[in-house]
Amino acid sequence: MIKAFNKHYRKAIDLLEDSSSSEKIEMAERVIEWLQELPEEYLISLALFFNEVIDDLGDESLEKISFKKKRKSRDIEEEEEESEDSEEDEEDYDDEKEED
């Protein structure tokens, strides 16, 4: 399987090297459209396959696809706001206690 991938990889490099900038952009757009039409399970299978290829190639410069759930920055901001609000509530409560 890796040999077949490497064969197509070399063909892709040759194709890209022989293309103009506008042809490269057109190819990239077609690939993106094709990927958008694939079912999710196909995309995940491709990602898992690429991770294996990266492992087999031993190329440290390539970043593997991570399947860990990423926290959205909005969720992080909300949590920070909530913790700030709870700290303010605790301070208010402490102030009220001291007054009594």
C-alpha positions in Angstrom: 0.0 0.0 0.0 2.8 2.4 0.9 4.5 1.6 -2.5 1.4 2.5 -4.3 1.1 5.7 -2.3 4.7 6.6 -3.1 4.1 5.9 -6.8 1.2 8.3 -6.9 3.1 10.8 -4.7 5.8 11.0 -7.3 3.3 11.4 -10.1 1.7 14.3 -8.1 5.0 16.0 -7.6 5.7 15.8 -11.4 2.3 17.1 -12.2 2.6 20.0 -9.8 6.2 20.9 -11.0 5.0 21.0 -14.6 2.0 23.2 -13.9 1.5 26.9 -13.9 0.3 28.8 -10.8 -3.3 29.0 -12.1 -3.3 25.3 -12.9 -2.1 24.5 -9.4 -4.9 26.6 -7.9 -7.5 24.9 -10.2 -6.2 21.5 -9.1 -6.3 22.4 -5.4 -9.9 23.7 -5.8 -11.0 20.4 -7.5 -9.4 18.4 -4.7 -11.1 20.5 -2.0 -14.5 20.1 -3.7 -13.9 16.3 -4.0 -13.0 16.1 -0.3 -16.1 18.1 0.7 -18.3 15.6 -1.1 -16.7 12.5 0.6 -18.6 10.9 3.5 -17.1 11.6 6.9 -16.0 8.0 7.4 -14.0 8.2 4.2 -12.2 11.3 5.3 -11.3 9.8 8.7 -10.1 6.6 7.0 -7.9 8.7 4.7 -6.5 10.6 7.7 -5.7 7.4 9.5 -4.0 6.1 6.4 -1.9 9.3 6.0 -0.9 9.0 9.7 0.4 5.5 9.0 2.2 6.7 5.9 3.9 9.5 7.9 4.9 6.9 10.5 6.3 4.6 7.8 8.2 7.4 6.0 9.7 8.5 9.3 9.6 12.1 8.2 9.7 14.3 11.3 8.8 17.4 9.3 5.3 16.1 8.6 2.6 16.7 11.2 0.2 13.9 11.8 -3.5 14.5 11.9 -4.8 14.7 15.5 -8.2 13.3 16.4 -8.2 14.8 19.8 -11.2 17.0 20.4 -10.1 20.7 20.2 -11.6 23.2 22.6 -13.0 26.2 20.8 -11.6 29.5 21.9 -15.2 30.6 22.6 -15.7 27.7 25.1 -12.4 28.7 26.8 -13.5 32.3 27.0 -16.8 31.3 28.5 -15.1 29.2 31.1 -12.8 32.0 32.1 -15.7 34.4 32.4 -17.6 31.9 34.6 -14.6 31.5 36.8 -14.2 35.2 37.1 -17.9 35.6 38.0 -17.7 32.9 40.6 -14.6 34.6 42.2 -16.4 37.9 42.3 -19.4 36.2 43.9 -17.1 34.6 46.5 -15.6 38.0 47.2 -19.0 39.6 47.6 -20.0 36.8 50.0 -16.8 37.2 52.0 -17.4 41.0 52.2 -21.0 40.5 53.4 -19.8 38.1 56.1 -17.2 40.5 57.4 -19.8 43.3 57.7 -22.0 41.0 59.9 
